């Protein structure tokens, strides 16, 4: 991806429950990240998403089988990733950035990829990094390393 020297670069760090978005006010090799937005999912543990035991199904011959509950905790994380990708899609289509460096764990990238818009794909550089709980200095170093790859 060829990026002009005056390009607007955003960096997004995302996991299943937290998202941070910065704009680089510095250079690629000397970033100065300014927070644009942050979001965190209020997601209680899985056992708090359901109120009772799984249902039971009677089968012929008197046998009974448990029906598995959907995992509301995991679904909430999946929905959070989708909503953040939706936000990045809208920002890409508006022209808010020329390039987006997305830093996220592999499973989050796997969940996100099917939802990228063509506009986002054209501006996207994704790297498998779990950085949402790191300091800004460490994220800046990860950003520089991602661009150097």
N, C-alpha and C positions, 0 to 999 in steps of 0.2 A: 504494500500500500504506500503510495507516494503521497506525502503530506507536505503542503506548503509551510514555510517557516512561520507564518503568522496564523496558522490553523488554530482553531479553538479545540482543545482536547479536554474531554471529561474522563474521569476515572470512576468506575463504579465497583464497589466491593459488596458482594452479595453472598448470603447463605440462606438457609431456610427460614430464618427468623429475624434477620437484621440486614439492612441495606444502607450504604453510605455512598453519596455521590459528591465528587469534588470537580472543580474546574482548575486546570493547571494554569497558574498565573506566571509561571517561570518558563524555563526551557526544558527540552526533553532530558538533557543530562543534568540539569539543576532545577528540579521541579519546586514549585511553591504552591501547594494544594490549598485551595479555599473551599470550604464546605458549601455545597449548593443545597443539599437536602439529606435528611436521614429519616429512616423509618424503622420501627421495630414492631414485631408481631407479638401481641399478648396472647400466648398460646399455652394454656394449662397442660399438664401431663395427660397422656392418653386416657388414663383411668377416669379423669374428670370430664371427658367428652361424652361418656355414656353413663346412664343412671342405674342400669340394672344388668343382670346376667344375660348372656346371649340367649336368643329364643331357641326352641326345640322343634324339630320336625318329626312327626311320627311316620314311620315307614311300614310297609306291609310286614306282617309277621310280628308286630309289636315292638320292633326295634325303634329306638329314638336317636336322633343325631342333633348335635348342637349346630346352630347357625352362627357363623362368625360375624361379629360386629365390624362395620367399616371403621378404620382407624382415623378418627376425627383429628387427632394431633398431626398425623402425617398429611392428611388432606389439607389442613390449614397451612402447613408449610408449603405444599405444592401450590395452593391458591396465592400465597404471598409471593412466591417466585413469579408466577404468571402475572400478577398485578404489577410487579416491578418491571418486568420485561415490557408490559403494555405501556408503562410510563416512558421507558427508554425508547420504545417505538414511536410514541407521539413526539418526543423531543427530537428524535432523528428526522422525522417528517417535517417538523417546524424549522429545522436547520439550527437548533440550539448549539450543536457541536459539529465539527468536521471529522472528528475521530473520537471513538470511545474505546477505552481500555477496560475490559471487564475482567475482574479478578474474582474467582469463585472456585469452590471445590468441584471436583469432577462430577459428582452426582447432581449438583445444582446446574452446572453447564448442560448436562444431559437433559434435565427438565426444561431448561430455558430455550434450547436450540429450536425446537419445533414452533416456537412462538415468535421468532425474530421476523420482523417485516423486511421487505427488500431494502428499504431505506436504511434500516439499522445494519443489515448484513454488509452493505457497502462501506460502512464507517467503522466496523467492529474489528477489534483485535482482542481475542479472549485468551486468558492464561489461567491454568489450573493453579490457583493459590487460595488458601483459606486465611484471609487477612482481616476480616471485619473487627476482630477484637485486638488488633495490633495498634501501636501508636502511629500517628501520622508520619513520623520520621521513617519508621519501618515500611509503611505503605509507599512512601515516596521511593525508597530503595527498591521495592518490588516493582514499582512502575518503571523505573530506569532499567532494571534487569529484564522486564518483559519487552521493552522496546529494543533492547540489545540482542534479543534472541533472533 
